[in-house]
Amino acid sequence: MKDSAEKLPDFEQALEELESLVEQLESGDLTLDQSLAQFKRGVELTRHCQNVLDKAQQLVHKLTDAEDESSATPFDSGD
């Protein structure tokens, strides 16, 4: 699993690959072994996407936390 985890694409590419995997699985043209391999890859990609989304949510929460003064920076309009 470490080898495939090292080959995880960025979020958008992972979503595209997931969509492709779903289409392949739904087609019914794969053997059982191929289906299991595709399913395993889909689980890895899903976990990767969830991890990316969780990190993004944490960052947004931190940046918008009114109680956290360390995230506050003065606004400079550039005028």
N, C-alpha and C positions, 0 to 999 in steps of 0.2 A: 504494500500500500504506500510505502514511502516513495517509490519511484513515480507512481501516478500523482501523488500529492505534490511532488516537485514540479509537475507539468501542468499545474492548474493555471488556466487562462485568467485574464481580467474578468470583471463582473459581466460586462456585456457579451464577451465571447463565450463565457460559461453559459449564459442564458440561451444564446443561439445554439450551442452544442446540446443543451438540454432539450430544446425544441426538436432538434434533429433526432435525438435519441428516442423521444416520445413517438415521433412519426415512424421510425424504424420498428419500434416495439409494437405499435398499433397495426402496422402493416401485416404482421403475422408471417413474414417471409424469412425470419431468422430461425436458426436451429435453437434448441434449448440452451446449449452452451453459449451461443452468440447472444441470446437474450439475457442470460445471467451476467455475462461480461458487460453488456450495455447497461443493465440495471445497476451493477456495481459502480460503473462510471457515473451513472446518473446520481446515485447516492453521494458519491464523492463531490460532484459538482454542486449538488443541492446544499451540502454542508458548507462548502466553500462560499457559496453565495450568501447563505445565512450568516456566516461569520463576517463577511464584508458588510452586510446590512447592519449587523449588530454593532460593528465598530463605527460605522457612519452615524448610527443613531446615538451612540455614546458621545461622539464628537459634537453633533448638533445640540444634544442636551447640555454638554459642557459650555458650548459657545453661547447658548441662550439662557443659561442659568443666572437669573438676576441676583441670587444670593452669593454667587461666586465672583468676588471682585477681581480675582486674578485673570478672569477671562475678559474683563471690561477694558477697552482701550479707547482713548479719546478719538472722536471723529474729526478728521481733517478734510474739509471739503475741497481743498486745493485752490481756493480763491485767493 
